[in-house]
Amino acid sequence: MLKKLRWPDYLILAVLAGFFGYVWYTIEGTLNYKWRWELIPSYIVGWHSGREEYFANILLQGLAATIRISIYASILALIFGTVLGIARCSTNLTVRMLARTYLECLRNVPPVVVVFIFFFFLSQQLIDALNLDRWARGIARAENNGVWEFLFGEMRRFPSLVSGVIVLALFESAFVGEIVRAGIQSIPRGQREAARSIGMSRWQEMRYIVLPQAMKKVVPPLANQFISLIKDSSIISLISVQELTYKTVELVASSRMIFEAWITTAAFYFVVCFSLSRLFARLERKRR
């Protein structure tokens, strides 16, 4: 790796090192900030003196919630987005225009506005209608709820998690829908005509001919969209969903460790997203 570096690479590395050194000097000197990095590990994994065991503290709890929300939201976004992508290619003008209106509105409205609209007008109404608060409290009071807590975290906050998943999935489905639509339209028209010539219906053509090929083509952009979804999950902290960003705000408010907390949070996001990007790149090379 080092043998491949040339003098422009070393120059760029030197500039970056100088920049970060300047930032560090400014914080140390001008702001007179006292670093307390030694406290950060205890906010990741804490020690319970009464039970004499380690436990996931505030930052690790937030990271676990972010991972759960991202997985569930990506599954829902893939389902909704696939339906939207198929609808965008429908021969029915009404269906096609409704799907396009949904996609264009979400892709051209600020994410924060979309999150608040979906939260107050959809997800919260759904939670109240299904009475999820009462159901989640009942499970939280039960003794054998280990599986529920592993899948969804603290069950008393289950409605909050559902709100975050729904809001994030509906927002990201607009981008997934466009990816699926592009994949469907990339299939040569001759294959569709051949399917019709042997008596296939439009549904059979889509199910057996178009979608299997389209989904293979859209795997790389969908993988990138999943990574973007993880980063976008920080937006739902605005509606009090207890994920990593929300927990970091709580930590900063209680400990005043502004730089240590946010740098640690940035490192968590970077490790997760970078690891996934390397994994998807490796799987893509194997597939080829």
C-alpha positions, 0 to 999 in steps of 0.5 A, spaced: 500 500 500 505 504 501 509 503 495 503 505 491 503 512 494 506 518 490 509 525 492 502 528 491 499 523 496 504 525 501 502 532 500 495 531 501 496 527 507 501 532 510 495 538 508 490 533 512 495 532 518 496 540 518 489 541 518 487 537 524 493 539 528 490 546 527 483 544 529 486 541 535 491 547 537 485 551 536 481 547 541 486 546 546 489 554 546 483 558 544 477 555 546 481 552 553 477 546 552 479 540 557 479 533 554 476 528 558 477 522 553 478 517 559 471 517 561 468 515 554 469 508 554 465 508 561 459 511 556 460 505 551 460 499 556 459 501 563 460 497 570 454 495 574 457 495 581 451 492 585 450 486 580 458 486 578 457 485 571 458 490 565 452 493 561 451 497 554 451 504 556 448 510 553 452 510 546 452 503 545 445 503 546 444 508 541 448 504 536 444 498 537 438 502 536 441 505 530 442 498 527 435 495 529 432 501 526 436 501 519 435 494 518 427 494 519 427 501 515 431 498 509 426 492 509 420 496 509 423 501 504 425 495 499 418 493 499 415 500 498 420 502 493 419 495 489 412 497 489 413 504 487 418 502 482 413 497 479 407 502 479 412 507 475 412 503 470 405 501 470 401 502 463 395 505 467 396 512 467 393 514 474 397 509 478 403 511 474 402 519 476 400 517 483 407 513 484 410 519 480 407 524 485 409 521 491 416 520 489 417 527 486 414 530 492 419 526 497 425 527 493 424 534 492 422 536 500 427 537 505 428 531 509 426 534 516 420 537 513 418 530 511 420 526 517 415 531 521 409 530 516 410 523 516 411 523 524 405 527 526 400 525 520 401 518 519 406 514 524 403 517 530 396 516 528 398 508 526 401 507 533 395 510 537 390 506 532 393 500 534 394 501 541 402 499 541 403 503 547 399 499 552 401 492 548 409 494 549 408 496 556 405 489 557 411 485 554 416 490 558 412 488 565 413 480 563 418 476 565 420 472 559 421 478 554 429 477 552 427 475 545 423 482 544 428 486 547 434 483 543 429 484 537 427 491 539 430 494 545 427 496 551 420 495 550 417 501 553 420 505 547 417 500 542 412 505 539 418 510 538 422 505 535 416 503 530 415 511 529 422 512 527 422 505 522 416 507 519 418 515 517 425 513 515 422 507 511 417 511 507 422 517 506 427 512 503 422 508 499 422 514 494 429 513 492 429 505 492 423 506 488 427 510 483 432 505 483 427 499 482 424 503 476 431 504 473 432 497 473 426 495 470 426 500 464 433 497 463 431 490 461 431 490 453 424 491 450 425 484 446 424 480 452 418 483 454 415 482 447 418 474 447 414 473 454 408 476 451 408 472 445 408 465 449 402 467 452 405 470 459 400 475 462 403 482 464 404 480 472 407 473 469 412 477 465 414 482 471 415 476 476 418 471 472 422 475 466 423 483 468 424 483 476 429 477 477 434 481 472 432 488 474 433 486 482 440 483 480 442 490 476 440 494 482 443 491 487 449 495 487 445 502 488 441 499 493 447 497 497 449 504 497 442 507 499 442 502 505 449 505 507 445 512 506 439 510 510 444 508 516 446 516 516 439 518 514 437 515 521 440 521 525 434 525 522 429 521 526 432 524 533 428 530 532 422 526 533 425 523 540 427 516 537 432 514 542 438 512 536 445 514 536 445 521 535 439 522 540 443 519 545 449 523 544 445 529 545 443 526 552 451 525 553 453 532 551 447 535 555 449 531 562 457 531 561 459 537 557 464 533 553 462 536 546 468 534 542 469 527 545 462 525 544 461 527 537 467 525 535 466 518 538 459 518 535 462 520 528 467 514 529 461 509 530 458 511 524 464 511 520 466 504 522 459 501 520 458 505 514 465 503 511 465 496 513 458 495 510 461 499 503 467 494 503 463 488 504 458 490 499 464 491 494 467 485 496 460 481 494 460 485 488 466 483 486 465 475 487 458 476 483 462 478 477 
